[in-house]
Amino acid sequence: MLQQLNNPETLGPAMAVALITTLYGSILANIVGLPVAEKISKRSADIELSKRMVLEGVISIQAGENPRVLEEKLKSYLPTAEKKKYEAQTQGAGA
């Protein structure tokens, strides 16, 4: 569009093409790009939490901590819903 500024007849259609491509880009970004970015961000946070838990567990084992203390320490990393699910599983296995 900017190459043909001296020709007013081609300026209108070129501007229309520029605006429609901007509209398509904006729609594509909002429909595809943002949801994908959110999913990647959530997965990244989950992976980071898992790695922190593993690192804490390895350091605690290396320090010779009591397994019960280690279990409680690692449970503190879990979200509330996951913690309740874990406790229900361990109580069901122990009974």
LOBA-765254 format. One record per residue: residue in one letter; x negated, y, z negated of N, C-alpha, C, O in turn. Coordinates in nm, 4 decimals, decimal comma, always signed. Layout:
LOBA-765254
NODE resn      nc1      nc2      nc3     cac1     cac2     cac3      cc1      cc2      cc3      oc1      oc2      oc3
NODE    A        X        Y        Z        X        Y        Z        X        Y        Z        X        Y        Z
...
END
This chain:
LOBA-765254
NODE resn      nc1      nc2      nc3     cac1     cac2     cac3      cc1      cc2      cc3      oc1      oc2      oc3
NODE    M  -0,0828  -0,1181  +0,0000  +0,0000  +0,0000  +0,0000  -0,0876  +0,1248  +0,0000  -0,0594  +0,2194  +0,0736
NODE    L  -0,1930  +0,1270  -0,0810  -0,2746  +0,2468  -0,0919  -0,3593  +0,2724  +0,0322  -0,4082  +0,3837  +0,0512
NODE    Q  -0,3773  +0,1714  +0,1167  -0,4552  +0,1904  +0,2388  -0,3791  +0,2713  +0,3430  -0,4403  +0,3326  +0,4305
NODE    Q  -0,2476  +0,2721  +0,3345  -0,1669  +0,3384  +0,4377  -0,0896  +0,4570  +0,3808  +0,0270  +0,4753  +0,4157
NODE    L  -0,1494  +0,5364  +0,2959  -0,0811  +0,6530  +0,2375  -0,0553  +0,7623  +0,3401  +0,0352  +0,8437  +0,3213
NODE    N  -0,1322  +0,7659  +0,4476  -0,1125  +0,8716  +0,5477  +0,0053  +0,8413  +0,6399  +0,0448  +0,9288  +0,7170
NODE    N  +0,0626  +0,7222  +0,6356  +0,1757  +0,6857  +0,7195  +0,2999  +0,6713  +0,6322  +0,3160  +0,5685  +0,5666
NODE    P  +0,3886  +0,7718  +0,6293  +0,5059  +0,7688  +0,5402  +0,6067  +0,6576  +0,5724  +0,6819  +0,6162  +0,4842
NODE    E  +0,6096  +0,6085  +0,6977  +0,7066  +0,5040  +0,7332  +0,6745  +0,3708  +0,6657  +0,7653  +0,2931  +0,6365
NODE    T  +0,5480  +0,3440  +0,6411  +0,5110  +0,2160  +0,5799  +0,5014  +0,2243  +0,4280  +0,4875  +0,1226  +0,3601
NODE    L  +0,5087  +0,3450  +0,3761  +0,4945  +0,3640  +0,2313  +0,6113  +0,3018  +0,1531  +0,5894  +0,2391  +0,0494
NODE    G  +0,7333  +0,3185  +0,2014  +0,8520  +0,2647  +0,1329  +0,8517  +0,1130  +0,1236  +0,8647  +0,0591  +0,0137
NODE    P  +0,8371  +0,0420  +0,2357  +0,8344  -0,1049  +0,2277  +0,7166  -0,1580  +0,1469  +0,7295  -0,2587  +0,0773
NODE    A  +0,6031  -0,0917  +0,1556  +0,4867  -0,1368  +0,0784  +0,5114  -0,1171  -0,0716  +0,4721  -0,2001  -0,1535
NODE    M  +0,5757  -0,0083  -0,1052  +0,6090  +0,0174  -0,2458  +0,7094  -0,0865  -0,2960  +0,7000  -0,1315  -0,4102
NODE    A  +0,8042  -0,1243  -0,2122  +0,9025  -0,2252  -0,2505  +0,8343  -0,3593  -0,2767  +0,8672  -0,4279  -0,3734
NODE    V  +0,7405  -0,3963  -0,1917  +0,6675  -0,5212  -0,2116  +0,5868  -0,5156  -0,3413  +0,5825  -0,6131  -0,4163
NODE    A  +0,5238  -0,4027  -0,3673  +0,4445  -0,3883  -0,4895  +0,5330  -0,4008  -0,6136  +0,4949  -0,4662  -0,7106
NODE    L  +0,6484  -0,3396  -0,6108  +0,7386  -0,3455  -0,7264  +0,7973  -0,4846  -0,7454  +0,8103  -0,5312  -0,8586
NODE    I  +0,8327  -0,5512  -0,6367  +0,8919  -0,6850  -0,6500  +0,7882  -0,7847  -0,6999  +0,8216  -0,8735  -0,7783
NODE    T  +0,6629  -0,7720  -0,6564  +0,5600  -0,8626  -0,7074  +0,5322  -0,8358  -0,8549  +0,5029  -0,9287  -0,9301
NODE    T  +0,5410  -0,7103  -0,8968  +0,5255  -0,6783  -1,0387  +0,6397  -0,7388  -1,1199  +0,6175  -0,7909  -1,2292
NODE    L  +0,7603  -0,7321  -1,0674  +0,8759  -0,7916  -1,1340  +0,8601  -0,9427  -1,1460  +0,8838  -0,9993  -1,2527
NODE    Y  +0,8202  -1,0085  -1,0369  +0,7998  -1,1529  -1,0403  +0,6907  -1,1907  -1,1400  +0,7038  -1,2895  -1,2124
NODE    G  +0,5848  -1,1133  -1,1438  +0,4771  -1,1411  -1,2384  +0,5233  -1,1282  -1,3823  +0,4869  -1,2094  -1,4674
NODE    S  +0,6023  -1,0278  -1,4091  +0,6535  -1,0070  -1,5443  +0,7481  -1,1201  -1,5853  +0,7408  -1,1696  -1,6978
NODE    I  +0,8354  -1,1601  -1,4955  +0,9275  -1,2699  -1,5254  +0,8506  -1,3995  -1,5473  +0,8790  -1,4731  -1,6417
NODE    L  +0,7546  -1,4277  -1,4619  +0,6751  -1,5496  -1,4753  +0,5979  -1,5513  -1,6070  +0,5894  -1,6547  -1,6733
NODE    A  +0,5424  -1,4376  -1,6440  +0,4675  -1,4306  -1,7699  +0,5579  -1,4572  -1,8894  +0,5181  -1,5276  -1,9822
NODE    N  +0,6785  -1,4023  -1,8885  +0,7694  -1,4189  -2,0021  +0,8341  -1,5561  -2,0080  +0,8645  -1,6055  -2,1166
NODE    I  +0,8554  -1,6181  -1,8935  +0,9203  -1,7489  -1,8921  +0,8200  -1,8615  -1,9112  +0,8499  -1,9596  -1,9792
NODE    V  +0,7027  -1,8492  -1,8531  +0,6039  -1,9571  -1,8577  +0,4885  -1,9241  -1,9521  +0,4546  -2,0041  -2,0393
NODE    G  +0,4296  -1,8090  -1,9351  +0,3064  -1,7750  -2,0061  +0,3207  -1,7657  -2,1570  +0,2411  -1,8253  -2,2296
NODE    L  +0,4184  -1,6938  -2,2054  +0,4340  -1,6754  -2,3501  +0,4670  -1,8046  -2,4239  +0,4069  -1,8305  -2,5282
NODE    P  +0,5604  -1,8878  -2,3744  +0,5854  -2,0141  -2,4446  +0,4630  -2,1062  -2,4469  +0,4368  -2,1726  -2,5472
NODE    V  +0,3891  -2,1097  -2,3375  +0,2687  -2,1927  -2,3346  +0,1669  -2,1396  -2,4350  +0,1030  -2,2179  -2,5054
NODE    A  +0,1513  -2,0086  -2,4424  +0,0567  -1,9495  -2,5368  +0,0970  -1,9791  -2,6812  +0,0106  -2,0058  -2,7648
NODE    E  +0,2255  -1,9747  -2,7115  +0,2719  -2,0050  -2,8468  +0,2448  -2,1507  -2,8827  +0,2022  -2,1807  -2,9942
NODE    K  +0,2694  -2,2409  -2,7883  +0,2466  -2,3831  -2,8131  +0,0981  -2,4103  -2,8361  +0,0617  -2,4864  -2,9258
NODE    I  +0,0134  -2,3486  -2,7558  -0,1310  -2,3668  -2,7722  -0,1767  -2,3109  -2,9065  -0,2603  -2,3716  -2,9734
NODE    S  -0,1236  -2,1977  -2,9461  -0,1595  -2,1378  -3,0742  -0,1194  -2,2279  -3,1907  -0,1965  -2,2446  -3,2852
NODE    K  -0,0002  -2,2858  -3,1849  +0,0453  -2,3750  -3,2920  -0,0413  -2,4999  -3,2992  -0,0810  -2,5425  -3,4077
NODE    R  -0,0705  -2,5584  -3,1837  -0,1558  -2,6777  -3,1834  -0,2952  -2,6462  -3,2354  -0,3558  -2,7275  -3,3051
NODE    S  -0,3451  -2,5299  -3,2020  -0,4766  -2,4891  -3,2503  -0,4770  -2,4769  -3,4027  -0,5719  -2,5190  -3,4689
NODE    A  -0,3703  -2,4189  -3,4574  -0,3599  -2,4055  -3,6028  -0,3501  -2,5431  -3,6693  -0,4094  -2,5646  -3,7750
NODE    D  -0,2768  -2,6356  -3,6091  -0,2659  -2,7713  -3,6638  -0,4004  -2,8430  -3,6624  -0,4364  -2,9108  -3,7587
NODE    I  -0,4737  -2,8280  -3,5541  -0,6055  -2,8913  -3,5439  -0,7012  -2,8314  -3,6460  -0,7789  -2,9036  -3,7085
NODE    E  -0,6956  -2,6996  -3,6631  -0,7814  -2,6348  -3,7616  -0,7505  -2,6843  -3,9028  -0,8425  -2,7087  -3,9809
NODE    L  -0,6231  -2,6993  -3,9365  -0,5839  -2,7512  -4,0675  -0,6360  -2,8931  -4,0875  -0,6874  -2,9266  -4,1942
NODE    S  -0,6225  -2,9762  -3,9846  -0,6717  -3,1143  -3,9939  -0,8224  -3,1172  -4,0173  -0,8712  -3,1943  -4,1000
NODE    K  -0,8952  -3,0344  -3,9455  -1,0408  -3,0318  -3,9608  -1,0817  -2,9819  -4,0983  -1,1780  -3,0316  -4,1566
NODE    R  -1,0082  -2,8829  -4,1510  -1,0386  -2,8349  -4,2865  -1,0144  -2,9441  -4,3905  -1,0923  -2,9608  -4,4843
NODE    M  -0,9041  -3,0185  -4,3719  -0,8738  -3,1270  -4,4654  -0,9818  -3,2349  -4,4606  -1,0249  -3,2840  -4,5649
NODE    V  -1,0252  -3,2716  -4,3416  -1,1290  -3,3733  -4,3282  -1,2578  -3,3252  -4,3927  -1,3230  -3,4004  -4,4651
NODE    L  -1,2945  -3,2015  -4,3670  -1,4170  -3,1466  -4,4243  -1,4099  -3,1445  -4,5772  -1,5061  -3,1813  -4,6446
NODE    E  -1,2977  -3,1021  -4,6309  -1,2805  -3,0994  -4,7763  -1,2874  -3,2404  -4,8340  -1,3472  -3,2618  -4,9395
NODE    G  -1,2261  -3,3367  -4,7649  -1,2299  -3,4747  -4,8107  -1,3707  -3,5311  -4,8099  -1,4116  -3,5974  -4,9052
NODE    V  -1,4448  -3,5056  -4,7041  -1,5820  -3,5563  -4,6954  -1,6698  -3,4938  -4,8034  -1,7492  -3,5629  -4,8672
NODE    I  -1,6555  -3,3642  -4,8235  -1,7351  -3,2968  -4,9268  -1,6999  -3,3505  -5,0650  -1,7889  -3,3700  -5,1478
NODE    S  -1,5710  -3,3750  -5,0914  -1,5288  -3,4259  -5,2215  -1,5772  -3,5689  -5,2444  -1,6192  -3,6036  -5,3548
NODE    I  -1,5712  -3,6516  -5,1406  -1,6211  -3,7891  -5,1528  -1,7708  -3,7875  -5,1793  -1,8217  -3,8632  -5,2620
NODE    Q  -1,8397  -3,7003  -5,1079  -1,9842  -3,6903  -5,1250  -2,0191  -3,6423  -5,2658  -2,1217  -3,6818  -5,3211
NODE    A  -1,9346  -3,5574  -5,3238  -1,9582  -3,5079  -5,4591  -1,9181  -3,6107  -5,5644  -1,9482  -3,5926  -5,6824
NODE    G  -1,8501  -3,7193  -5,5234  -1,8126  -3,8247  -5,6163  -1,6896  -3,7922  -5,6991  -1,6780  -3,8383  -5,8126
NODE    E  -1,5978  -3,7138  -5,6447  -1,4768  -3,6779  -5,7189  -1,3836  -3,7981  -5,7322  -1,3885  -3,8923  -5,6530
NODE    N  -1,2999  -3,7921  -5,8332  -1,1996  -3,8942  -5,8583  -1,1016  -3,8987  -5,7404  -1,0598  -3,7934  -5,6921
NODE    P  -1,0644  -4,0175  -5,6934  -0,9716  -4,0278  -5,5797  -0,8358  -3,9619  -5,6049  -0,7763  -3,9067  -5,5123
NODE    R  -0,7862  -3,9667  -5,7280  -0,6578  -3,9013  -5,7593  -0,6697  -3,7497  -5,7470  -0,5792  -3,6834  -5,6963
NODE    V  -0,7815  -3,6957  -5,7935  -0,8043  -3,5510  -5,7830  -0,8166  -3,5132  -5,6359  -0,7630  -3,4113  -5,5923
NODE    L  -0,8871  -3,5957  -5,5602  -0,9034  -3,5712  -5,4169  -0,7693  -3,5735  -5,3447  -0,7435  -3,4903  -5,2577
NODE    E  -0,6835  -3,6696  -5,3813  -0,5513  -3,6776  -5,3196  -0,4709  -3,5509  -5,3459  -0,4084  -3,4971  -5,2545
NODE    E  -0,4719  -3,5037  -5,4677  -0,3986  -3,3813  -5,5011  -0,4568  -3,2598  -5,4290  -0,3835  -3,1715  -5,3844
NODE    K  -0,5884  -3,2570  -5,4185  -0,6535  -3,1452  -5,3502  -0,6141  -3,1430  -5,2026  -0,5861  -3,0368  -5,1471
NODE    L  -0,6121  -3,2595  -5,1397  -0,5777  -3,2655  -4,9980  -0,4288  -3,2414  -4,9744  -0,3906  -3,1868  -4,8709
NODE    K  -0,3438  -3,2820  -5,0708  -0,2001  -3,2554  -5,0576  -0,1708  -3,1058  -5,0611  -0,0709  -3,0603  -5,0055
NODE    S  -0,2580  -3,0298  -5,1263  -0,2353  -2,8853  -5,1332  -0,2462  -2,8190  -4,9956  -0,1955  -2,7085  -4,9764
NODE    Y  -0,3112  -2,8850  -4,9004  -0,3218  -2,8307  -4,7658  -0,1933  -2,8488  -4,6853  -0,1690  -2,7752  -4,5896
NODE    L  -0,1119  -2,9455  -4,7234  +0,0075  -2,9776  -4,6458  +0,1187  -2,8763  -4,6681  +0,1325  -2,8226  -4,7780
NODE    P  +0,1985  -2,8495  -4,5646  +0,3186  -2,7675  -4,5823  +0,4175  -2,8420  -4,6725  +0,4068  -2,9636  -4,6884
NODE    T  +0,5107  -2,7723  -4,7297  +0,6034  -2,8292  -4,8272  +0,6797  -2,9490  -4,7711  +0,6934  -3,0506  -4,8392
NODE    A  +0,7289  -2,9386  -4,6493  +0,8058  -3,0490  -4,5902  +0,7184  -3,1733  -4,5725  +0,7625  -3,2849  -4,6002
NODE    E  +0,5958  -3,1540  -4,5269  +0,5044  -3,2672  -4,5090  +0,4651  -3,3283  -4,6433  +0,4490  -3,4497  -4,6550
NODE    K  +0,4500  -3,2433  -4,7435  +0,4138  -3,2912  -4,8775  +0,5253  -3,3799  -4,9338  +0,4980  -3,4856  -4,9907
NODE    K  +0,6508  -3,3367  -4,9178  +0,7636  -3,4163  -4,9668  +0,7736  -3,5489  -4,8927  +0,8021  -3,6524  -4,9528
NODE    K  +0,7499  -3,5453  -4,7615  +0,7532  -3,6670  -4,6815  +0,6441  -3,7635  -4,7261  +0,6682  -3,8838  -4,7360
NODE    Y  +0,5250  -3,7121  -4,7530  +0,4130  -3,7953  -4,7991  +0,4449  -3,8573  -4,9351  +0,4220  -3,9764  -4,9564
NODE    E  +0,4970  -3,7770  -5,0260  +0,5294  -3,8271  -5,1603  +0,6390  -3,9332  -5,1530  +0,6348  -4,0308  -5,2278
NODE    A  +0,7368  -3,9158  -5,0644  +0,8413  -4,0180  -5,0495  +0,7839  -4,1479  -4,9966  +0,8251  -4,2559  -5,0390
NODE    Q  +0,6887  -4,1388  -4,9039  +0,6260  -4,2588  -4,8501  +0,5427  -4,3295  -4,9553  +0,5464  -4,4522  -4,9644
NODE    T  +0,4678  -4,2551  -5,0347  +0,3815  -4,3186  -5,1363  +0,4634  -4,3770  -5,2491  +0,4257  -4,4801  -5,3047
NODE    Q  +0,5754  -4,3141  -5,2852  +0,6604  -4,3702  -5,3896  +0,7304  -4,4955  -5,3403  +0,7501  -4,5903  -5,4163
NODE    G  +0,7681  -4,4960  -5,2125  +0,8329  -4,6135  -5,1548  +0,7370  -4,7301  -5,1436  +0,7781  -4,8451  -5,1585
NODE    A  +0,6093  -4,7029  -5,1174  +0,5099  -4,8085  -5,1048  +0,4694  -4,8631  -5,2422  +0,4344  -4,9804  -5,2553
NODE    G  +0,4746  -4,7775  -5,3432  +0,4354  -4,8192  -5,4769  +0,5427  -4,8971  -5,5497  +0,5126  -4,9701  -5,6442
NODE    A  +0,6675  -4,8829  -5,5077  +0,7781  -4,9505  -5,5765  +0,7970  -5,0921  -5,5341  +0,8865  -5,1602  -5,5842
END
